[in-house]
Amino acid sequence: MDKQPHRITIICGHYGCGKTNLTLNLALELAGAGEKVTVVDLDIVNPYFRSSEYRTLLEEKGVRLIAPVFAGTTLDTPTLPPEIFSIFDEGAGQVLIDAGGDDAGVTALGGLHDRLIGSGYDMLYVINRYRVLSQLPEEAAALLTEIEQASRLKATGIVNNSHLGVETELLDVQEALRFANKTAELTGLPLLYSTIPDFALEGQAPEGFRAIKRLVTFSWEKD
């Protein structure tokens, strides 16, 4: 029998791997299915590509957002809002935590360690073969070790989110499968699925792939 997923899911990974875009997609998918959803932006040390930047999009779909006190500024003070502890109440619904990139970015999770252990959690490690410093399985595995040590939490699965932004094609994602499988082997974690931007598909996603929308954009792409 497959293990049932926990109510709280942490999404972690290297800077630029696409974890925020994945978090947004998962949140909107759950909300669209009628679930109550809370997104926690813990990307405290990175002023760019935060879930907080998409508050309007989330709230329009009924998704609650909990953001750091200094989200939306250039301050890097690791201050957790008191309301973050409400995620441990069943009333928070499905909880998605967008953790900061690398070891420095997930340090804030340490303050929630005991409560997360007590309530149970899933932690998805998002990998991207086309991101600098994580292009080899050995590099991706080493980065996960740093993240786990800093957060004092263990990843439970891998999501292969290898992409080249707007230039991504199906072949790019397919060619990253060997990288993803090797990373899973080195870490001892299951490869849960691979993502592919919906614009790179012609028809349905192949088995083992999950189509996602490109919701996170660069500043120069906005009006």
Secondary structure as UniProt FT lines:
FT   STRAND          8..13
FT   TURN            15..16
FT   HELIX           19..32
FT   TURN            33..34
FT   STRAND          37..42
FT   TURN            44..45
FT   HELIX           51..54
FT   HELIX           55..60
FT   TURN            61..62
FT   STRAND          64..66
FT   TURN            69..72
FT   HELIX           82..88
FT   HELIX           90..92
FT   STRAND          94..99
FT   HELIX           102..105
FT   HELIX           107..112
FT   HELIX           113..119
FT   STRAND          122..127
FT   TURN            129..130
FT   TURN            132..133
FT   HELIX           137..151
FT   STRAND          157..160
FT   HELIX           165..167
FT   HELIX           170..175
FT   HELIX           177..187
FT   STRAND          191..197
FT   HELIX           198..200
FT   TURN            207..208
FT   STRAND          209..212
FT   HELIX           219..221
//
